[in-house]
Amino acid sequence: MKALLCSEYGPPNKLAVHDVPSPKAGPGQVVIDVKASALNFPDALMVQGLYQTKPPLPFSPGAEVAGLVKEIGEGVQGLKPGDRVIAFPGIGGFAEECTAAAERIMPLPEGMDFATGAALVLTYGTSLHGLADCGRLQAGETLLVLGAAGGVGAAAVEIGKAMGARVIAAASSEDKLELCRQLGADETINYATEDLRKRTLELTEGKGVDMVYDPVGGDYTESALRATAWHGRLLIVGFAAGEIPKIPLNLALLKERSLIGVYWGDSVRHEPRGHVKNMKQLMAWFAEKKINPVVSEQFPLARAPEAIQRLLDRQVKGKVVILPEA
């Protein structure tokens, strides 16, 4: 089979497609015939050696996939060859076949295609875990989403609306903000041309927002924190801007603000029941047409390095999907 391999850490152009042996299902594992694999920012960090976890070299990136069950390992129940599934293998998804632990697999819902299924788990799982489990977002509160046209940002806009919040979407260009409005954002801010703190306070009549969803970092984090209300919460989701901000802690003291970390990948391991509950909620919202992953581009496996570079250059809206068999 063919797989995109990272043989040394570095920029995406060092990645290459190779012929490798097909994987075998170990105990508790399933081999999936991958029809679509979604690209996420952790993939781009991982191939550069910049992510929290560093898989042994060589490895294939690709954290979430959709496809058909090909083989089941010892002890696996409830799955059989031919089943249409969504899976979160963590790595290995940019390949024609990959393995995943059985507990990280769920049925692909009726009416959902492979590309949409592949784009659902990580970004929507992260955003729901952050907003509901970590931030305790309540209906009627005001939510500011940074990087709102990206994968997790777009998911946060839709989920925030599904949870009954007023959503202010912030992004760096007008075409990205147009996507946010299509997703249901109540207000938008172009932080490339507008003062983020000032405009946020204007939109909230000086009160500030109840919660900030921040997958961007850099200079925007402090500005957003300064625009939160009494008991405001800032969710630390990631650092797409490339810089980890250093926040003066007096800003947390003032207005009794909270800084809350969101690490969905580890939460799945620590709180598996909560993960299952959240996945069921996402599937229900999809059936009710309250959420629908935005797949903006699809690339064949050979062009995956190009797709990863586009993500690093912040040229992507919504999600990009890799098609290993294309």
Number of C-alpha atoms within 10 A of each C-alpha: 13 18 25 27 22 24 15 15 17 16 17 20 13 14 21 17 18 13 11 12 10 15 14 16 20 17 13 15 21 30 24 31 25 29 23 32 35 28 28 23 18 19 21 24 21 22 27 17 16 14 14 9 10 14 15 9 12 13 19 25 27 25 23 31 40 31 28 22 22 19 19 24 17 11 10 17 10 7 17 14 14 13 16 22 22 29 31 25 21 20 20 23 33 32 31 23 26 26 28 25 20 22 14 18 21 19 15 21 16 8 9 14 15 23 24 23 25 33 28 30 22 23 25 25 22 24 29 27 22 23 22 15 13 17 23 12 21 16 13 13 15 24 29 31 31 29 29 32 30 28 27 29 29 32 28 33 30 25 24 29 20 15 17 14 23 21 28 26 30 26 23 18 14 13 12 23 22 14 19 30 18 10 24 20 26 16 16 23 24 17 17 12 9 13 13 22 19 15 18 26 18 13 15 16 9 14 14 25 28 25 30 26 31 27 24 25 22 18 14 18 26 18 15 25 25 21 26 29 21 15 16 23 25 26 23 19 21 21 16 21 17 11 12 14 15 11 13 9 10 10 16 18 11 12 14 13 22 19 17 15 14 23 15 21 14 10 14 17 11 11 11 14 11 15 21 16 10 19 19 13 14 21 17 14 16 17 15 10 10 17 23 21 22 21 19 11 13 20 18 15 25 20 16 25 20 15 24 23 16 15 21 18 11 14 11 20 22 22 27 26 27 28 24 24 15 12
